[in-house]
Amino acid sequence: MARLAFVACAVLALTACGGDEGGSPEASPTTTAQTETNGGTKGSGSPPTISGDGRYFGYVRGAKSEPPMILFDVAQTFSGEAANRAAEEDGAVPPGEAVPNDHYERNPEQDVEQLKLAAGPSVTAAWPAGFLTRYISRGARAKCEKGAGPMPCTQVPLGLESFFKAIAMNDLSADRGIPVWVTIRDGLVESVDEQYFP
């Protein structure tokens, strides 16, 4: 159980490690993710639909640079006992059985929405094994591999240009896309944080 708590904390912690722009870990802004999402706590699920400003889980299925926007498929992710209950309700696991890796994702609709990006949105890649990790700059990758900075890397800043390149080089429409959390404020996406699932 302690291992699962550590993994959950490590995945949600947003620690700058130096991004595409070559900043040092100390110079990069450090943001701590909320352990609560839109009023929910660990062990509950993320919101099933976008209903205004807030933080939402889902999948990036595409992107456009002009005007800057992402194609986003909102979904739900559950952890703890809520994951077991949701998976049991959906028939994904037999009654009383736990889900693997303490998480469960629900996405029955798979509808894609166009979400406009704010000016200069924050984008992070999940270190060390996220989809976007291969697009992290060499300098940022080296810092994370050496363990530079006050905390271990978990989320590494990724330039918007690299993010769009990652989307353009991969066909995400045929599968569920890249799992991310988006933060929407005033109707615009101000951050896209890749979610790693073991």
C-alpha positions in Angstrom: 0.0 0.0 0.0 2.9 2.4 0.8 4.3 1.7 -2.7 1.0 2.6 -4.3 0.8 5.8 -2.3 4.3 6.6 -3.4 3.6 6.0 -7.0 0.4 8.1 -6.9 2.3 11.0 -5.2 5.2 10.7 -7.7 2.9 10.7 -10.7 0.9 13.7 -9.4 3.9 15.8 -8.2 4.8 18.4 -10.8 8.5 19.1 -10.5 10.4 21.2 -13.0 13.6 19.7 -14.2 14.6 22.1 -17.0 12.6 22.1 -20.2 13.2 22.6 -23.9 14.4 26.1 -23.3 17.4 24.8 -21.4 16.7 26.2 -17.9 18.2 24.7 -14.9 16.0 22.9 -12.4 16.5 25.7 -9.9 15.5 28.3 -12.5 12.4 26.6 -13.7 9.1 27.2 -12.0 8.0 24.4 -9.7 4.3 23.6 -9.4 2.8 21.2 -7.0 -0.3 19.4 -8.3 -3.4 19.3 -6.2 -4.2 16.0 -4.6 -7.8 17.1 -5.0 -9.4 17.4 -8.4 -12.5 19.6 -8.7 -13.4 18.9 -5.1 -12.7 15.2 -5.3 -10.0 13.5 -3.1 -7.7 10.6 -3.7 -9.9 7.5 -4.0 -12.6 9.3 -6.0 -13.0 9.8 -9.8 -12.2 12.7 -12.0 -15.2 14.7 -13.6 -16.8 12.8 -16.5 -17.5 16.0 -18.6 -16.1 19.4 -19.0 -18.3 21.9 -17.2 -16.3 25.1 -17.0 -13.0 26.0 -15.5 -11.2 23.3 -13.6 -8.8 20.3 -14.0 -9.9 17.4 -16.2 -8.4 14.1 -17.1 -8.6 12.7 -20.7 -6.7 12.0 -23.8 -5.1 14.3 -26.4 -6.2 12.9 -29.7 -4.7 15.6 -31.9 -3.6 19.3 -32.0 -3.5 22.3 -34.2 -0.9 25.1 -34.0 -3.0 27.7 -35.8 -5.0 28.7 -33.9 -3.4 26.7 -31.0 -5.8 24.0 -29.8 -5.9 20.4 -28.7 -8.4 17.7 -29.6 -9.4 16.4 -26.2 -11.4 13.4 -25.2 -12.5 13.9 -21.6 -12.5 10.7 -19.6 -12.6 9.6 -16.0 -9.8 8.1 -13.9 -10.3 6.5 -10.5 -7.9 5.4 -7.8 -8.1 3.4 -4.6 -11.4 1.9 -3.7 -13.2 4.1 -6.2 -11.2 2.4 -9.0 -12.3 -1.0 -7.8 -16.0 0.1 -7.5 -16.0 1.7 -11.0 -14.3 -1.3 -12.6 -16.8 -3.7 -10.9 -19.8 -1.5 -12.1 -18.5 -1.6 -15.6 -17.9 -5.4 -15.5 -14.1 -4.9 -16.0 -13.3 -7.0 -12.9 -15.3 -9.6 -11.0 -17.0 -8.5 -7.8 -14.5 -8.1 -5.0 -11.5 -8.1 -7.2 -9.0 -5.2 -7.2 -7.9 -3.4 -10.4 -4.3 -3.6 -11.5 -2.0 -0.8 -10.5 -4.6 0.9 -8.3 -6.2 2.9 -11.1 -9.1 2.5 -13.6 -10.0 4.6 -16.6 -13.6 5.0 -17.9 -14.2 6.5 -21.3 -17.4 5.1 -22.9 -18.2 8.0 -25.2 -14.8 8.9 -26.7 -16.1 12.2 -28.0 -13.4 14.7 -29.0 -13.7 18.4 -28.2 -11.6 21.3 -29.5 -10.1 23.2 -26.6 -8.3 26.4 -27.3 -4.9 26.9 -25.7 -4.1 30.0 -23.6 -1.1 32.1 -24.6 2.0 30.4 -23.4 0.4 27.3 -21.9 2.5 25.0 -19.6 3.1 21.5 -21.0 4.8 18.7 -19.1 5.9 15.2 -20.0 5.7 12.3 -17.6 9.2 11.2 -16.6 10.7 8.6 -17.2 8.2 6.6 -19.3 5.5 8.8 -20.7 4.6 9.1 -24.4 6.0 12.7 -24.5 9.2 11.8 -22.7 11.1 11.1 -26.0 10.5 14.8 -27.0 12.2 16.2 -23.9 15.4 18.2 -24.8 18.7 16.4 -24.3 19.7 18.9 -21.6 16.5 18.3 -19.5 16.8 14.5 -20.0 20.4 14.6 -18.8 19.4 16.6 -15.7 16.7 14.1 -14.8 19.0 11.1 -15.4 21.6 12.6 -13.1 18.9 13.5 -10.5 19.7 17.2 -10.7 17.5 19.5 -8.7 16.0 19.4 -5.2 13.4 16.7 -6.0 13.4 13.7 -8.4 11.9 14.4 -11.9 8.3 13.3 -12.4 6.9 16.0 -14.7 9.4 17.7 -17.1 8.5 21.0 -18.9 8.1 20.5 -22.6 8.1 23.4 -25.1 4.9 23.9 -27.0 6.7 23.4 -30.3 7.9 20.0 -29.2 4.4 19.1 -28.0 3.0 19.9 -31.4 5.8 18.0 -33.1 5.0 14.9 -30.9 1.3 15.1 -31.9 2.1 15.6 -35.6 4.5 12.7 -35.8 2.0 10.2 -34.3 -1.4 9.2 -35.3 -3.4 9.4 -32.1 -6.9 9.2 -33.7 -6.8 5.4 -34.0 -6.3 4.8 -30.3 -7.1 6.6 -27.1 -4.4 9.2 -27.4 -2.0 10.6 -24.8 -3.4 10.5 -21.2 -3.2 14.0 -19.7 -4.7 16.4 -17.2 -5.7 19.8 -18.6 -6.3 22.9 -16.5 -8.9 25.2 -18.0 -9.2 28.8 -16.8 -11.5 31.5 -18.4 -12.4 28.9 -21.1 -8.7 28.3 -22.2 -6.3 25.5 -21.5 -3.5 26.9 -19.4 -1.7 23.6 -18.8 -1.4 20.1 -20.2 0.3 17.6 -17.9 0.9 14.1 -19.2 -0.3 11.3 -16.9 1.8 8.2 -16.5 0.1 4.9 -15.8 2.3 1.9 -14.8 
